[in-house]
């Protein structure tokens, strides 16, 4: 029974049918990088391989970038961020107030008790100065907020006075607003 005469329901693919086949849609092809990443992922730690399979499934469904482009973009972003951090003028320990406060709590002893006592006293003094500065900043913020409230209150009262004056002059026969 038939070889090429389609008697068994076999169908021949033309060039257009082959390239437009459902399983060959864009985004579903596996690159060599993705295959190697999946195989190595399963060998090293099975969730990595499973993550590569999940990413490939997501890519097929939503048309995202292939794994190699995604990884190279993330790698380049990390390198850029690290190079910006290394070229900045601040050091790692001076990057933020939270880091400064955290570094104060764990400081290894130097072995010299006099120096350690002096350092603890200086840190306590500096901490007290920081508290004073924080209090002054809070007081200034409250002062500025009170000034803003007073200015807003003055502008509102001026608006209401102008509105009342406009309302009373608009009614000539005594039908003004009740007071």
C-alpha positions in Angstrom: 0.0 0.0 0.0 1.2 3.4 -0.9 4.6 4.8 -0.5 4.3 8.3 -1.9 0.7 8.2 -3.1 -0.8 9.3 0.3 -2.8 6.1 0.7 -2.1 5.9 4.4 -2.8 9.5 5.1 0.9 10.6 4.9 1.4 14.2 3.9 4.3 15.7 2.1 5.8 18.9 3.5 6.6 21.7 1.1 9.3 24.3 1.8 6.7 26.8 3.2 5.0 24.1 5.3 8.4 23.1 6.9 9.5 26.6 7.9 6.0 27.6 9.2 5.5 24.4 11.2 4.1 24.9 14.7 7.0 23.4 16.5 9.5 25.6 14.6 8.1 28.9 15.6 10.5 31.6 16.6 11.7 31.4 20.2 11.4 27.6 20.5 14.7 26.6 18.9 17.3 25.4 21.3 20.8 26.9 20.9 23.9 25.0 21.8 24.4 27.3 24.8 20.9 26.4 26.2 21.5 22.7 25.7 24.9 22.8 27.4 23.4 25.0 30.2 20.5 22.5 30.7 22.7 19.4 30.7 25.3 21.0 33.1 22.5 22.3 35.2 21.1 18.8 35.7 24.6 17.4 36.3 25.6 20.1 38.9 22.3 20.7 40.7 19.1 19.4 39.2 17.0 22.6 40.0 19.3 24.6 37.7 18.5 22.3 34.7 14.8 22.5 35.7 15.1 26.3 35.7 16.6 26.3 32.2 13.7 24.1 31.0 11.2 26.5 32.7 12.8 29.5 31.1 12.7 27.9 27.7 9.1 27.1 28.2 8.4 30.7 29.2 10.3 32.0 26.3 8.3 29.8 23.9 5.0 31.1 25.4 5.9 34.8 25.6 8.6 35.3 23.1 11.3 36.5 25.4 15.0 36.7 24.6 17.0 33.5 24.3 18.9 32.3 27.4 22.3 33.4 26.1 21.1 37.0 25.4 19.4 37.1 28.8 22.5 35.9 30.7 24.9 38.2 28.8 22.6 41.2 29.5 22.5 40.4 33.2 26.2 39.8 33.3 26.9 43.1 31.6 24.6 44.9 33.9 26.4 43.4 36.9 29.8 44.3 35.5 28.6 47.9 34.9 27.3 48.2 38.4 30.5 46.8 39.9 32.7 49.1 37.9 30.6 52.1 38.9 31.0 51.1 42.6 34.7 50.6 42.3 35.3 54.0 40.5 33.2 56.0 42.9 35.0 58.2 45.5 33.4 56.5 48.5 34.8 53.3 50.0 32.7 50.3 50.9 32.4 51.3 54.5 31.4 54.9 53.8 28.5 54.0 51.4 25.6 54.7 53.7 24.6 55.5 57.3 23.1 52.1 57.9 26.4 50.5 56.9 28.2 52.9 59.2 25.9 52.1 62.1 26.2 48.4 61.5 30.0 48.5 61.4 30.1 50.1 64.8 28.5 47.2 66.5 31.1 44.6 65.4 34.6 45.9 65.7 37.2 43.3 66.6 39.3 44.0 69.7 42.9 45.3 68.9 44.4 43.6 71.9 45.3 46.9 73.5 42.8 47.5 76.3 43.6 51.2 76.6 43.0 51.8 72.9 39.8 49.7 72.9 38.5 51.8 75.9 39.4 55.1 74.1 37.8 53.9 70.9 34.6 52.9 72.8 34.5 56.3 74.5 35.0 58.2 71.2 32.3 56.1 69.5 29.9 56.9 72.3 30.8 60.6 72.1 30.2 60.5 68.3 27.0 58.7 68.8 25.8 61.4 71.2 26.8 64.1 68.6 24.8 62.2 65.9 21.8 62.1 68.2 22.1 65.9 68.8 22.3 66.4 65.0 19.3 64.2 64.4 17.4 66.2 67.1 18.4 69.5 65.5 17.3 68.2 62.0 14.0 67.1 63.4 13.4 70.4 65.1 14.3 72.3 61.9 11.9 70.1 59.9 9.1 70.9 62.4 9.9 74.6 62.2 9.8 74.6 58.4 6.5 72.6 58.5 5.0 75.2 60.9 6.1 78.0 58.5 4.4 76.2 55.6 1.2 75.7 57.6 1.2 79.4 58.6 1.7 80.5 55.0 -1.0 78.1 53.7 -3.4 79.4 56.4 -2.7 83.0 55.4 -3.2 82.3 51.7 -6.4 80.4 52.5 -7.8 83.3 54.7 -6.9 85.8 51.9 -8.7 83.6 49.4 -11.8 83.3 51.6 -11.8 87.1 52.2 -11.6 87.8 48.5 -14.4 85.2 47.8 -16.7 86.8 50.4 -16.0 90.3 49.0 -16.8 89.0 45.5 -19.9 87.3 46.7 -21.3 90.3 48.5 -20.6 92.7 45.7 -22.3 90.3 43.2 -25.7 90.5 44.9 -27.2 93.9 44.4 -30.7 93.3 45.9 -29.7 91.9 49.2 -29.8 88.3 48.3 -26.2 87.7 49.4 -24.8 84.7 51.3 -25.9 84.3 54.9 -23.3 85.1 57.4 
